[in-house]
Amino acid sequence: MKIHLRAVVALFLATLFLPGCSMLTHSGRQQAAYARYVSKSSKGRVKQQRLFHSNKPAMPVTEPVESSGPAESSGPQAVAENVP
Protein backbone atom coordinates (compact mmCIF):
# COMPACT_ATOMS: atom_id res chain seq x y z
CA MET A 1 0.00 0.00 0.00
CA LYS A 2 2.87 2.39 0.81
CA ILE A 3 4.45 1.71 -2.56
CA HIS A 4 1.28 2.71 -4.39
CA LEU A 5 0.91 5.84 -2.29
CA ARG A 6 4.52 6.84 -2.93
CA ALA A 7 4.09 6.22 -6.66
CA VAL A 8 0.96 8.36 -6.77
CA VAL A 9 2.66 11.19 -4.85
CA ALA A 10 5.75 10.99 -7.07
CA LEU A 11 3.61 11.04 -10.20
CA PHE A 12 1.64 14.03 -8.88
CA LEU A 13 4.79 15.99 -8.05
CA ALA A 14 6.35 15.16 -11.42
CA THR A 15 3.30 16.41 -13.32
CA LEU A 16 3.12 19.49 -11.13
CA PHE A 17 6.66 20.69 -11.84
CA LEU A 18 7.18 19.55 -15.42
CA PRO A 19 6.67 22.24 -18.08
CA GLY A 20 4.55 19.85 -20.15
CA CYS A 21 1.46 20.72 -18.12
CA SER A 22 0.13 23.71 -20.00
CA MET A 23 -2.03 25.11 -17.20
CA LEU A 24 1.06 25.81 -15.09
CA THR A 25 2.86 27.94 -17.66
CA HIS A 26 2.23 31.61 -18.32
CA SER A 27 1.15 31.05 -21.92
CA GLY A 28 -1.08 28.14 -20.88
CA ARG A 29 -2.93 30.32 -18.40
CA GLN A 30 -3.27 33.05 -21.04
CA GLN A 31 -4.71 30.60 -23.55
CA ALA A 32 -7.19 29.25 -21.00
CA ALA A 33 -8.26 32.79 -20.04
CA TYR A 34 -8.73 33.71 -23.69
CA ALA A 35 -10.79 30.56 -24.30
CA ARG A 36 -13.04 31.46 -21.35
CA TYR A 37 -13.38 35.04 -22.67
CA VAL A 38 -14.33 33.87 -26.17
CA SER A 39 -16.84 31.37 -24.80
CA LYS A 40 -18.45 33.94 -22.52
CA SER A 41 -18.66 36.66 -25.17
CA SER A 42 -20.07 34.33 -27.82
CA LYS A 43 -22.77 33.13 -25.43
CA GLY A 44 -23.67 36.76 -24.69
CA ARG A 45 -23.80 37.59 -28.40
CA VAL A 46 -26.09 34.63 -29.11
CA LYS A 47 -28.34 35.70 -26.24
CA GLN A 48 -28.54 39.27 -27.58
CA GLN A 49 -29.35 38.07 -31.09
CA ARG A 50 -32.07 35.78 -29.76
CA LEU A 51 -33.63 38.65 -27.78
CA PHE A 52 -33.39 41.05 -30.71
CA HIS A 53 -34.96 38.70 -33.23
CA SER A 54 -37.70 37.48 -30.90
CA ASN A 55 -39.05 41.01 -30.31
CA LYS A 56 -39.23 41.90 -33.99
CA PRO A 57 -42.82 42.85 -34.89
CA ALA A 58 -44.45 40.98 -37.74
CA MET A 59 -45.26 42.81 -40.94
CA PRO A 60 -48.97 43.58 -41.24
CA VAL A 61 -50.73 41.82 -44.06
CA THR A 62 -52.23 44.27 -46.53
CA GLU A 63 -54.45 43.49 -49.45
CA PRO A 64 -53.71 45.10 -52.81
CA VAL A 65 -55.92 48.06 -53.59
CA GLU A 66 -57.66 47.98 -56.96
CA SER A 67 -58.15 51.43 -58.39
CA SER A 68 -59.64 52.56 -61.65
CA GLY A 69 -59.62 55.88 -63.32
CA PRO A 70 -57.01 58.45 -64.33
CA ALA A 71 -54.34 57.09 -61.98
CA GLU A 72 -53.87 54.00 -64.15
CA SER A 73 -53.66 55.90 -67.44
CA SER A 74 -50.75 58.08 -66.29
CA GLY A 75 -48.25 55.18 -65.96
CA PRO A 76 -45.60 54.02 -68.44
CA GLN A 77 -48.15 51.93 -70.33
CA ALA A 78 -50.19 55.04 -71.08
CA VAL A 79 -47.13 56.71 -72.58
CA ALA A 80 -46.46 53.68 -74.77
CA GLU A 81 -50.07 53.66 -75.97
CA ASN A 82 -50.00 57.33 -76.99
CA VAL A 83 -46.90 56.94 -79.18
CA PRO A 84 -47.84 56.86 -82.91
Buried (B, 14 or more C-beta within 10 A) or exposed (E): EEEEEEEEEEEEEEEEEEEEEEEEEEEEEEEEEEEEEEEEEEEEEEEEEEEEEEEEEEEEEEEEEEEEEEEEEEEEEEEEEEEE
